[in-house]
Amino acid sequence: MNRDSPPVAVHVGGCHMAGKRWTGVPRDVALRALSEGIEACGHCRPDAELGYLDG
């Protein structure tokens, strides 16, 4: 992994599964990532938190 690597998963802020390398993003960017196929964390369920129902 390096700083140019694409995102692996979307997490809710403070999720213990996010690890040490994370970057906070605005809601619209997180929703776009989910719609483009980036996996939603199964522990913190950002898709449910953001109201993303198409996943």
PyMOL commands that place a pseudoatom at each C-alpha (Angstrom):
pseudoatom trace, name=CA, resn=MET, resi=1, chain=A, elem=C, hetatm=0, pos=[0.000, 0.000, 0.000]
pseudoatom trace, name=CA, resn=ASN, resi=2, chain=A, elem=C, hetatm=0, pos=[1.076, 3.514, -0.714]
pseudoatom trace, name=CA, resn=ARG, resi=3, chain=A, elem=C, hetatm=0, pos=[-0.560, 6.894, -0.725]
pseudoatom trace, name=CA, resn=ASP, resi=4, chain=A, elem=C, hetatm=0, pos=[-1.640, 6.419, -4.343]
pseudoatom trace, name=CA, resn=SER, resi=5, chain=A, elem=C, hetatm=0, pos=[-3.476, 3.144, -3.648]
pseudoatom trace, name=CA, resn=PRO, resi=6, chain=A, elem=C, hetatm=0, pos=[-7.231, 3.214, -4.227]
pseudoatom trace, name=CA, resn=PRO, resi=7, chain=A, elem=C, hetatm=0, pos=[-9.587, 2.939, -1.230]
pseudoatom trace, name=CA, resn=VAL, resi=8, chain=A, elem=C, hetatm=0, pos=[-10.391, -0.578, -0.042]
pseudoatom trace, name=CA, resn=ALA, resi=9, chain=A, elem=C, hetatm=0, pos=[-13.460, 0.042, 2.132]
pseudoatom trace, name=CA, resn=VAL, resi=10, chain=A, elem=C, hetatm=0, pos=[-15.734, 2.787, 3.444]
pseudoatom trace, name=CA, resn=HIS, resi=11, chain=A, elem=C, hetatm=0, pos=[-16.008, 3.110, 7.247]
pseudoatom trace, name=CA, resn=VAL, resi=12, chain=A, elem=C, hetatm=0, pos=[-17.910, 5.295, 9.697]
pseudoatom trace, name=CA, resn=GLY, resi=13, chain=A, elem=C, hetatm=0, pos=[-15.594, 7.662, 11.571]
pseudoatom trace, name=CA, resn=GLY, resi=14, chain=A, elem=C, hetatm=0, pos=[-14.072, 5.968, 14.599]
pseudoatom trace, name=CA, resn=CYS, resi=15, chain=A, elem=C, hetatm=0, pos=[-14.475, 2.401, 13.284]
pseudoatom trace, name=CA, resn=HIS, resi=16, chain=A, elem=C, hetatm=0, pos=[-11.863, 0.132, 14.854]
pseudoatom trace, name=CA, resn=MET, resi=17, chain=A, elem=C, hetatm=0, pos=[-11.576, -1.804, 11.578]
pseudoatom trace, name=CA, resn=ALA, resi=18, chain=A, elem=C, hetatm=0, pos=[-10.353, 1.241, 9.627]
pseudoatom trace, name=CA, resn=GLY, resi=19, chain=A, elem=C, hetatm=0, pos=[-6.778, 0.716, 10.778]
pseudoatom trace, name=CA, resn=LYS, resi=20, chain=A, elem=C, hetatm=0, pos=[-4.091, 3.368, 10.901]
pseudoatom trace, name=CA, resn=ARG, resi=21, chain=A, elem=C, hetatm=0, pos=[-4.275, 4.583, 7.319]
pseudoatom trace, name=CA, resn=TRP, resi=22, chain=A, elem=C, hetatm=0, pos=[-7.529, 6.404, 6.770]
pseudoatom trace, name=CA, resn=THR, resi=23, chain=A, elem=C, hetatm=0, pos=[-8.720, 9.720, 5.441]
pseudoatom trace, name=CA, resn=GLY, resi=24, chain=A, elem=C, hetatm=0, pos=[-11.989, 11.364, 6.371]
pseudoatom trace, name=CA, resn=VAL, resi=25, chain=A, elem=C, hetatm=0, pos=[-14.161, 12.371, 3.425]
pseudoatom trace, name=CA, resn=PRO, resi=26, chain=A, elem=C, hetatm=0, pos=[-17.409, 14.315, 3.016]
pseudoatom trace, name=CA, resn=ARG, resi=27, chain=A, elem=C, hetatm=0, pos=[-20.697, 12.409, 2.895]
pseudoatom trace, name=CA, resn=ASP, resi=28, chain=A, elem=C, hetatm=0, pos=[-21.101, 12.819, -0.878]
pseudoatom trace, name=CA, resn=VAL, resi=29, chain=A, elem=C, hetatm=0, pos=[-17.650, 11.342, -1.511]
pseudoatom trace, name=CA, resn=ALA, resi=30, chain=A, elem=C, hetatm=0, pos=[-18.433, 8.333, 0.706]
pseudoatom trace, name=CA, resn=LEU, resi=31, chain=A, elem=C, hetatm=0, pos=[-21.749, 7.779, -1.097]
pseudoatom trace, name=CA, resn=ARG, resi=32, chain=A, elem=C, hetatm=0, pos=[-20.017, 8.002, -4.470]
pseudoatom trace, name=CA, resn=ALA, resi=33, chain=A, elem=C, hetatm=0, pos=[-17.415, 5.454, -3.348]
pseudoatom trace, name=CA, resn=LEU, resi=34, chain=A, elem=C, hetatm=0, pos=[-20.162, 3.040, -2.291]
pseudoatom trace, name=CA, resn=SER, resi=35, chain=A, elem=C, hetatm=0, pos=[-21.993, 3.517, -5.598]
pseudoatom trace, name=CA, resn=GLU, resi=36, chain=A, elem=C, hetatm=0, pos=[-18.742, 2.835, -7.501]
pseudoatom trace, name=CA, resn=GLY, resi=37, chain=A, elem=C, hetatm=0, pos=[-18.304, -0.516, -5.768]
pseudoatom trace, name=CA, resn=ILE, resi=38, chain=A, elem=C, hetatm=0, pos=[-16.001, 0.286, -2.852]
pseudoatom trace, name=CA, resn=GLU, resi=39, chain=A, elem=C, hetatm=0, pos=[-16.904, -2.177, -0.101]
pseudoatom trace, name=CA, resn=ALA, resi=40, chain=A, elem=C, hetatm=0, pos=[-18.830, -1.003, 2.957]
pseudoatom trace, name=CA, resn=CYS, resi=41, chain=A, elem=C, hetatm=0, pos=[-17.343, -2.196, 6.266]
pseudoatom trace, name=CA, resn=GLY, resi=42, chain=A, elem=C, hetatm=0, pos=[-19.453, -5.010, 7.691]
pseudoatom trace, name=CA, resn=HIS, resi=43, chain=A, elem=C, hetatm=0, pos=[-18.724, -3.883, 11.253]
pseudoatom trace, name=CA, resn=CYS, resi=44, chain=A, elem=C, hetatm=0, pos=[-19.653, -0.191, 11.233]
pseudoatom trace, name=CA, resn=ARG, resi=45, chain=A, elem=C, hetatm=0, pos=[-22.094, -0.377, 8.269]
pseudoatom trace, name=CA, resn=PRO, resi=46, chain=A, elem=C, hetatm=0, pos=[-21.520, 3.053, 6.690]
pseudoatom trace, name=CA, resn=ASP, resi=47, chain=A, elem=C, hetatm=0, pos=[-24.066, 2.197, 4.001]
pseudoatom trace, name=CA, resn=ALA, resi=48, chain=A, elem=C, hetatm=0, pos=[-26.821, 2.029, 6.633]
pseudoatom trace, name=CA, resn=GLU, resi=49, chain=A, elem=C, hetatm=0, pos=[-25.474, 5.083, 8.462]
pseudoatom trace, name=CA, resn=LEU, resi=50, chain=A, elem=C, hetatm=0, pos=[-25.500, 7.113, 5.220]
pseudoatom trace, name=CA, resn=GLY, resi=51, chain=A, elem=C, hetatm=0, pos=[-28.868, 5.776, 4.050]
pseudoatom trace, name=CA, resn=TYR, resi=52, chain=A, elem=C, hetatm=0, pos=[-27.321, 4.080, 1.003]
pseudoatom trace, name=CA, resn=LEU, resi=53, chain=A, elem=C, hetatm=0, pos=[-29.896, 1.485, -0.023]
pseudoatom trace, name=CA, resn=ASP, resi=54, chain=A, elem=C, hetatm=0, pos=[-28.678, 0.488, -3.498]
pseudoatom trace, name=CA, resn=GLY, resi=55, chain=A, elem=C, hetatm=0, pos=[-25.726, -1.539, -2.161]
for i in range(1, 55): cmd.bond("trace and resi %d" % i, "trace and resi %d" % (i + 1))
show_as sticks, trace
zoom trace
